[in-house]
Amino acid sequence: MDEKTRGRRTKDNIRIYDPEDFAGMHAAGRVAAEILDEIAPLVFPGQTTAEIDRVITDLVEAKGAVSATIGYKGYKHASCISVNHVVCHGIPGPKVLKDGDILNVDVTVIVDGWYGDTSRMYVAGKLSRKAERLIQVTHDSLFKGIEAVRPGNTFGDIGAAIQTYVESHRMSVVRDFCGHGLGRVFHAPPNVLHYAPFRLNEDGQKVTISGTPTRDPTPVLEEGMFFTIEPMVNLGRPETKILADDWTAVTRDKSLSAQFEHSIGVTADGCEIFTLSPGGLFHPTYS
């Protein structure tokens, strides 16, 4: 059986990995996280996103890894760099960072056949209070989602935790993009929504928009599932649009957007994060 397809799958076609597979994901995740640690000093006013990507490309090679994004559907870069109102899939180029810009850098590497996928926010210079709030809420919403990961819960529970937290701070969750399964492939089932396919009433019961009790339609979490959680949060409305390059997604209302992403694996009593920052730099520091 092909290495990419071996192993048990759920009725929703979600791959269940073996306990020994966690080591491979930790190794790949660590390389991706190390790269994001090492580029932190490169983010400053006057820098270009092309130079950041050039260094990332060199670091991927130096660490004996392979970029998962170079050549993916024709993409030519080792990272996506999304600045200010760019929600995701920003293409590195000659754009010069200005004082106060915020940016998400997303890197995926392949190490011994395993995919490590992670992104985090950076700040060029001194940022505004509203940008700082956005970054903090987005960061914390990711961990609210991670806290909901344990066998017996559903993927809907992850989305509900994120959406509830974000909207309590009067911000919005992007609906047009989601997390995904991964492992020995870049993208696989399931789609990991960052919002709930239901709402909770005052008693914490799952109900439809009209208030009728409902069954959660999303798959149940099981030990051995590998996937990303990567909420995108906007200061304004959640709607996005794709630019003419067919990659770059921006907020329709041009409001600021932020994103954080971890790759995780479900364990017997919770989950393990594969992409933890070795240097403790996952949350940006402010100058």
N, C-alpha and C positions, 0 to 999 in steps of 0.2 A: 504493500500500500504506500502511496506517495506520502512523504514526510509532512506535507502541508495539509493532508486530509485525514491522516490517521487519528484514531481516538474516538471516544464517544461524542455524539452530538445530541442536543435536546430536540424536542419536537419543533422548536423554532430555529433549528439549524445553527445553534450556538455551540461552538467547540468547547468541550470540557478537557482541560489540560491536566496532565499528571503532576504529582507533587515535585518530581525532579525537574519539571520544566520551569519552575519558579526561578531557579538559579540562572538560567539563560536570560530570562526577562530582566532580572536584577542587573546582570552584566551589561545588557544593551541599554537599559534605562540609566545606569550610572554614567556611561559614556556620553549620552545625550545631555544629562544634567551637568557633567563636568564642562562640556563645551559652553553651555549657557552661563556657567560660573565664570569661565575664562574670558568671555567677551564683555563682561560688565564694565571694565575700564575703558572700553572703546565707545561707549555711549556718552556723547557730550555734544554741546552745540558746535556746529561747524563740521561734524563728521557726516559722511554719506552712508546710506544704507548699503550701497554696493561694496564699500570697504568692509563693513561688518560681515557681509556675506562672504567676501573673499577670505577673510580670516577663518570663518566657520568652515569653509571648504577645505582649507589647509589643515585645520584641526581634525576634521573627520578623517583625512588621510593619515595624519600623524599618529592617530590613535588606532590605526589598523581597522577602521570601520569603513562602511560604504554608505553614502548618502542615499536615502530612500526616495528623495524627491527629485534629484537630478535625473531627467529622462522620464519621470512619471507623467504620463499623458502630455508629453512634450515640454514639461517644465524644465527650466535650465539652471536652477539655483539650489543651493544646499539649505536654504532657509526661506521662510516667508517672514517678511517684516512689515508690520501693519501699524501705521502712524496715525495718531489722533482719531479721526472719524472713520478710518479704515477698520472694518470689523475683523476681517481675516483674509488670508491669501494675498497679502500685499507683496508685490514683486520688488526685490532690491534693485536699486538703480542710483542715478546721480543726485537724488533728492538730498538736500543738506538739512540736517537736523537743526532746529531753532531752540532757543532757550524756552523751556517749559513744555516742549513736545513730550508726549508719552508714546511708547511703542511696545508692541508685542513681538517677540521673536520666537518662532516656532521651528523646531529642529526634529527630524526623525532620522535615526541611523539604523543600520543593520550590522549586528555583531554575531558572527557564527550562525547566521540564519534567523536570529531573533530581532524583532523591531522594538526600538526604544523611541517613544514619541512624547514630547513635552514642550510646553511653551510657558513663557512668563513675561511680566511687564518690566519695562525699564523707563527711566526718566532722564531726559537731557536737560541738565541745569536745574533750575528751581521751578517747581510746578505750582499750579493754582490750587486753592483749597478744594474746588469742585473736582478737579482731576484726582487729587489725593483721596477724596471720599470715594470716587468711582473705583479706583484701584483697590482700596481697602475692602469695599463691599464685594467686589468681584473675587478677590482672593478668599475672603471668608465664605462666600457662597460655594466655592469649590469644596471647601472642607466641610460645609454643611451637607453637601451631597455625598462626600466620602463617608461621613458618619452614618449615613443611611445604608451603607453597603454591608450586608451580612446575609447569609443563607436564610431563605424564607421571606425576606423582603422582596419587593419588585423593583424593576427599573423605573416604574412610575413613582415609587417612593423617593428615589434619587432626585428626579425632576421636581417633585413637590417640595422637597426640602430646599432646593435651590431657588425655585420661583417664589416661595413664601418669604424667604429671607430677603431676596432682592427687592420684591415689591413692597416689603415693609419699610424700605429705605427710599421709596418713590423713584425707583429706577426700573428698567424693563429688561427682560430676558429675550435674546434673539431666538426666533423660532426656525429660521431658515437653515441653520447648520446644527450639527449634533456631534456627540462623541460616537465611538465605534469600537467594535471588537478588533483585536489585533493579537499577534503572537508570532507565528512564522509567516504571516501575511500582513500587509499594511492595513487593509480595511476588510473587515468581515462582520457578519451579524454579531450582535444586534446594533441597531441605531440607539444611541443613548441620549434621550431627550433631556433637556435642561429645564423643562417645564412639565407640569402635571397633565396627563390626559383625563383628569378629573379635578374636582375641587374638594376641599374638606369643609364640612359644616362646623358649627360651634362645638359639636360633640366629638370632632375628629373623625367623623364617618365620611367615607368616600362617596360623593354624590355627583350627579351630572350638573350642568350649568343651571338647569331648571330646578335642582334640588332633589331629584329622585335618586335614591340609593343605587349605586352602580358597582359592577365588578371592574377591578383594575384590568385593563386589556393587555398590559405589558408582561413580558416573561418574568418568572420567579428567578431570583438570584440563586446560583448553586456554586459550591466550592469548586474551584478550578476554572472559573470563567476569567478571561483577561479582556480588559477594555479600557478606553480612555474616558475621562470626564473632563470637559473643557468648556465651561460656561462662558458665553460672550454676553456682556452686560452693557447696555446703553444708558447714557444720562437722559436721553429723550425717549422717543418711541422705538419699538422693536423692529420696525420694517427696515429691510436692506434692499440694495440693488447691486447688480454686477456691472462693472465698467466694460468698456469696449474690448479690453484685453482678454475677456472671458475668464479672468481669474479674480481680480480685485473686487472684494465685496465692501461696500460702504454703507453707512447709515443714510437712509433717505432724507432725514431731516438735518443731516450734517452735525448731529450731536456727537460728543466724544464716546468712544467705545473702548472696552478693556476685556482681556481674556487671560485666564490661567488654565493650564492643562497638566494633569498627571496621568500616567499609565498605572493601572492597579490590577491586582489579582485577588479574587475572592478566596478567603480561607475558611476554616471550619467555624470560626467565631467572629469574623469581620473581614478585613482585607489587609493586604500589604501594598505599599506604594513603591513602585519600581524606579521612579524618577526623582527621588529626594535629592535636594542639592547637597553635595558633599561639603560645600563651604557655608551652608546655612544662608544662601543668597536668593532663595526662591522668591521672597518678598523684596521688592526694591528698597534700597536705602535712599533717603532724601538728603540732598545737599542744601 
